[in-house]
Amino acid sequence: MFEGLKSYESQLRSVLRIAAGLLILQHGTQKLLSFPVPPPFELQPIHYAAGVIELVGGILFILGLFTRPVAFILSGFTAVAYWGWHAPQGFYPLLNGGELTALYSFVFLYFVAAGPGVWSVDEKR
């Protein structure tokens, strides 16, 4: 039934990459630019560093530029965020608020292996 979609795998991978990049980018813009809303907590120095990773990584990921190394960094970054901040609050991601962070980590890990998809700067180079 879905075999016809196989020919669109690279395009769909690009769509997933762009969506994930836009979503992680908004975390960086919130921390660094207070856009679209200010952070709901007082920022510490580590939050500014996280904001830079999210902002720069998000932009590069959206463009599909240096996709695999950026995905590797973002996957590790989100894994550290999960295990450092969410997991100590409880075992279950639903209860510790870490569902999104855990999912980000695995999505970015997928891109380390799979590459950016056809709609990317990396593919054009």
C-alpha positions, 0 to 999 in steps of 0.5 A, spaced: 500 500 500 505 504 501 510 502 496 509 508 492 512 512 497 518 509 497 520 513 491 519 519 495 523 517 501 529 522 500 524 528 499 520 526 506 527 525 509 528 532 507 521 535 510 523 531 517 530 534 517 527 541 516 521 540 521 526 538 526 531 544 525 525 549 525 523 546 532 530 546 535 531 553 532 525 556 536 528 553 543 534 557 541 531 563 539 527 563 545 533 563 550 537 568 546 532 573 543 526 571 547 522 570 541 517 568 540 516 568 548 521 569 553 523 563 557 519 561 563 525 561 567 531 565 569 537 563 564 543 561 567 550 561 563 549 554 561 542 556 558 546 561 553 550 556 551 544 551 549 541 557 546 547 558 541 547 550 540 540 550 538 540 556 534 546 555 530 545 547 529 537 549 527 539 553 522 545 549 519 540 543 520 534 546 516 539 548 510 542 541 510 549 544 511 554 539 515 548 535 516 551 529 519 556 532 524 551 537 526 546 532 527 551 528 531 552 534 536 545 535 536 543 528 538 548 528 543 546 535 546 539 533 547 541 526 550 545 530 555 539 535 556 535 529 557 539 525 562 542 531 566 535 535 567 529 530 565 531 523 567 533 525 575 526 528 575 523 520 574 524 514 570 518 515 565 519 521 560 511 522 560 512 524 567 519 527 567 517 532 561 523 529 557 518 526 551 520 531 546 528 531 548 528 524 548 525 524 541 529 529 538 535 525 540 533 519 536 531 523 530 538 527 530 541 520 531 537 518 525 540 523 521 547 522 523 546 515 519 541 517 514 544 523 511 540 530 509 535 528 504 535 531 497 533 538 498 539 540 502 546 544 501 550 538 502 546 534 496 548 540 492 555 540 494 
